Amino acid sequence: MAVSIPVLVIVIALHLIAFVLAVGAERRRSTVKIVPDEYDEQTYCVYGTDASTAYGLAAFGLLLISQTLVNGITKCLCFGRGMMGGSSTTCAIFFFVFSWVSFLGAEACLLAGSAKNAYHTKYRAAFQVESLSCATLRKGVFAAGAALTLLSMIGSIFYYWKHSKADTGGWQKHQNEGLGMAASNYTESTERKG
């Protein structure tokens, strides 16, 4: 199996879009303000935008599609015909594990961050109470997901590349290359003699 440029372009594009969405989710995390109620002496939590939940879930989905594409094409290293032995096989196995570990870490960060960001507390407290708890997402959860998304992209690219080299033993089928056959002038020579 040779490396397919369209597959690489799709995998890189999906990972980069997921990275941008994860960074956007980090920048647009929910913010909270404690606001006094105008009718009684209670306070409550008012949350800002919820856009980072949607960004995080979109990044989660794109990363899942990309990982499914790479592992579907390579048959997940488990199915299909065996690979040739050597350093390409060893590297393919290393990058397979690396891409899966970084993928699972990124997915965990994106999903947990989206779930925690969507959670809004509705606690109320009296004005004199200083410890009103308004749950918000910690800074850096989506950023960790973005960093792991880039690592997953690197791992997936190298896994696909090394798998294709190990699958063919480094040989690629070439078509229409090299010396072509010359046209035969057999008919001309038989006509002259006759």
C-alpha positions as CSV (number, residue, x, y, z in Angstrom):
1,M,0.0,0.0,0.0
2,A,1.5,3.3,-1.0
3,V,0.9,6.6,0.9
4,S,-2.1,8.3,-0.5
5,I,-1.8,12.1,-0.6
6,P,-5.6,12.8,-0.4
7,V,-5.8,10.6,2.8
8,L,-2.9,12.6,4.4
9,V,-4.5,15.9,3.4
10,I,-7.8,14.9,4.9
11,V,-6.2,13.6,8.2
12,I,-4.1,16.8,8.6
13,A,-7.1,19.0,7.8
14,L,-9.4,17.3,10.3
15,H,-6.7,17.4,13.0
16,L,-5.9,21.1,12.4
17,I,-9.6,22.0,12.4
18,A,-10.0,20.1,15.7
19,F,-6.9,21.9,17.1
20,V,-8.4,25.3,16.1
21,L,-11.7,24.4,17.7
22,A,-10.0,23.2,20.9
23,V,-8.0,26.5,21.1
24,G,-11.3,28.4,20.5
25,A,-13.0,26.4,23.3
26,E,-10.2,27.3,25.7
27,R,-10.5,31.0,24.8
28,R,-14.3,31.0,25.1
29,R,-14.7,29.1,28.4
30,S,-17.7,30.0,30.5
31,T,-17.2,32.9,32.8
32,V,-19.3,33.5,35.9
33,K,-20.4,36.5,37.9
34,I,-22.2,36.4,41.3
35,V,-25.1,38.7,41.0
36,P,-27.5,39.9,43.7
37,D,-31.2,39.1,43.2
38,E,-33.2,42.3,42.9
39,Y,-36.2,41.0,44.8
40,D,-34.6,39.5,47.9
41,E,-31.2,39.3,49.7
42,Q,-30.0,36.4,47.8
43,T,-27.2,36.0,45.2
44,Y,-26.9,33.7,42.3
45,C,-24.5,32.6,39.5
46,V,-24.8,34.2,36.1
47,Y,-22.8,32.4,33.4
48,G,-21.4,33.8,30.2
49,T,-21.3,32.2,26.8
50,D,-21.6,28.4,26.4
51,A,-19.8,28.4,23.0
52,S,-16.8,26.4,24.3
53,T,-19.0,23.4,24.9
54,A,-20.0,23.3,21.2
55,Y,-16.4,23.9,20.1
56,G,-15.1,21.1,22.3
57,L,-17.7,18.6,21.1
58,A,-17.0,19.6,17.5
59,A,-13.3,19.1,18.0
60,F,-14.0,15.7,19.7
61,G,-16.1,14.6,16.7
62,L,-13.5,15.7,14.1
63,L,-10.7,14.0,15.9
64,L,-12.8,10.8,16.1
65,I,-13.4,10.9,12.4
66,S,-9.8,11.4,11.6
67,Q,-8.6,8.5,13.8
68,T,-11.3,6.3,12.4
69,L,-10.1,7.1,8.9
70,V,-6.5,6.3,9.5
71,N,-7.2,3.1,11.3
72,G,-9.8,2.1,8.8
73,I,-7.4,2.5,5.9
74,T,-4.5,0.7,7.7
75,K,-6.9,-1.9,9.1
76,C,-6.0,-0.9,12.6
77,L,-2.7,-2.8,12.5
78,C,-4.6,-5.9,13.5
79,F,-6.4,-7.1,10.4
80,G,-5.3,-7.5,6.8
81,R,-2.2,-9.1,5.6
82,G,1.0,-9.0,7.7
83,M,3.6,-6.4,7.3
84,M,7.2,-7.0,6.3
85,G,9.7,-7.2,9.2
86,G,12.3,-4.5,9.9
87,S,12.6,-1.0,11.3
88,S,9.5,0.2,9.4
89,T,7.3,-2.3,11.2
90,T,8.8,-1.3,14.6
91,C,8.3,2.4,13.9
92,A,4.7,1.7,12.7
93,I,3.9,-0.1,15.9
94,F,5.5,2.7,18.0
95,F,3.5,5.4,16.2
96,F,0.3,3.3,16.3
97,V,0.6,3.2,20.1
98,F,1.7,6.9,20.3
99,S,-1.2,8.1,18.1
100,W,-3.7,6.1,20.2
101,V,-2.4,7.3,23.5
102,S,-2.4,10.9,22.4
103,F,-5.8,10.5,20.7
104,L,-7.4,9.0,23.9
105,G,-5.9,11.8,26.0
106,A,-7.2,14.5,23.6
107,E,-10.6,13.0,23.5
108,A,-10.8,12.7,27.3
109,C,-9.8,16.4,27.7
110,L,-12.2,17.6,25.1
111,L,-15.2,15.5,26.3
112,A,-14.5,16.2,30.0
113,G,-14.0,19.9,29.3
114,S,-17.2,20.2,27.4
115,A,-19.2,18.4,30.1
116,K,-17.7,20.5,32.9
117,N,-18.2,23.7,30.9
118,A,-21.8,22.9,30.3
119,Y,-22.4,22.3,34.0
120,H,-23.9,25.4,35.6
121,T,-24.6,25.5,39.3
122,K,-27.7,27.2,40.6
123,Y,-26.7,27.8,44.2
124,R,-28.1,30.7,46.0
125,A,-26.7,32.4,49.1
126,A,-27.4,35.2,51.4
127,F,-25.4,38.5,50.9
128,Q,-23.4,37.9,54.1
129,V,-22.1,34.5,52.8
130,E,-18.8,34.9,51.0
131,S,-18.4,31.3,49.9
132,L,-20.9,31.0,47.1
133,S,-19.7,28.3,44.8
134,C,-20.2,28.8,41.1
135,A,-18.7,25.9,39.2
136,T,-16.5,26.7,36.2
137,L,-14.0,24.8,34.1
138,R,-10.4,25.1,35.1
139,K,-8.1,26.9,32.8
140,G,-6.0,24.6,30.5
141,V,-8.3,21.6,30.0
142,F,-9.1,22.5,26.4
143,A,-5.5,23.7,25.9
144,A,-4.3,20.2,26.9
145,G,-6.8,18.7,24.5
146,A,-5.4,21.0,21.7
147,A,-1.8,20.0,22.4
148,L,-2.7,16.3,22.5
149,T,-4.6,16.8,19.2
150,L,-1.4,18.0,17.6
151,L,0.5,15.1,19.0
152,S,-2.2,12.7,17.7
153,M,-1.8,14.3,14.2
154,I,1.9,13.7,14.2
155,G,1.5,10.2,15.5
156,S,-1.2,9.4,12.9
157,I,0.8,10.8,10.0
158,F,4.0,8.9,10.9
159,Y,1.9,5.7,11.7
160,Y,0.3,5.9,8.3
161,W,3.6,6.5,6.5
162,K,5.5,3.8,8.3
163,H,2.6,1.3,8.0
164,S,2.6,1.9,4.2
165,K,6.4,1.3,4.0
166,A,6.2,-1.8,6.2
167,D,3.2,-3.1,4.3
168,T,5.1,-3.1,1.0
169,G,8.6,-3.7,2.3
170,G,9.6,-0.2,1.1
171,W,8.8,-1.1,-2.5
172,Q,6.2,0.8,-4.5
173,K,4.6,-0.2,-7.7
174,H,5.6,2.2,-10.5
175,Q,3.6,2.5,-13.7
176,N,4.6,4.1,-17.0
177,E,8.2,4.7,-15.8
178,G,11.5,3.7,-17.3
179,L,12.2,2.8,-20.9
180,G,9.3,2.2,-23.2
181,M,9.4,-0.3,-26.0
182,A,10.2,1.0,-29.4
183,A,7.8,0.7,-32.2
184,S,8.4,-2.4,-34.4
185,N,9.1,-1.8,-38.0
186,Y,8.7,-5.5,-38.8
187,T,5.9,-4.9,-41.4
188,E,8.0,-2.3,-43.3
189,S,10.9,-4.7,-43.6
190,T,8.8,-7.6,-44.9
191,E,7.2,-5.3,-47.5
192,R,10.5,-4.2,-48.9
193,K,11.7,-7.8,-49.3
194,G,8.6,-9.0,-51.0
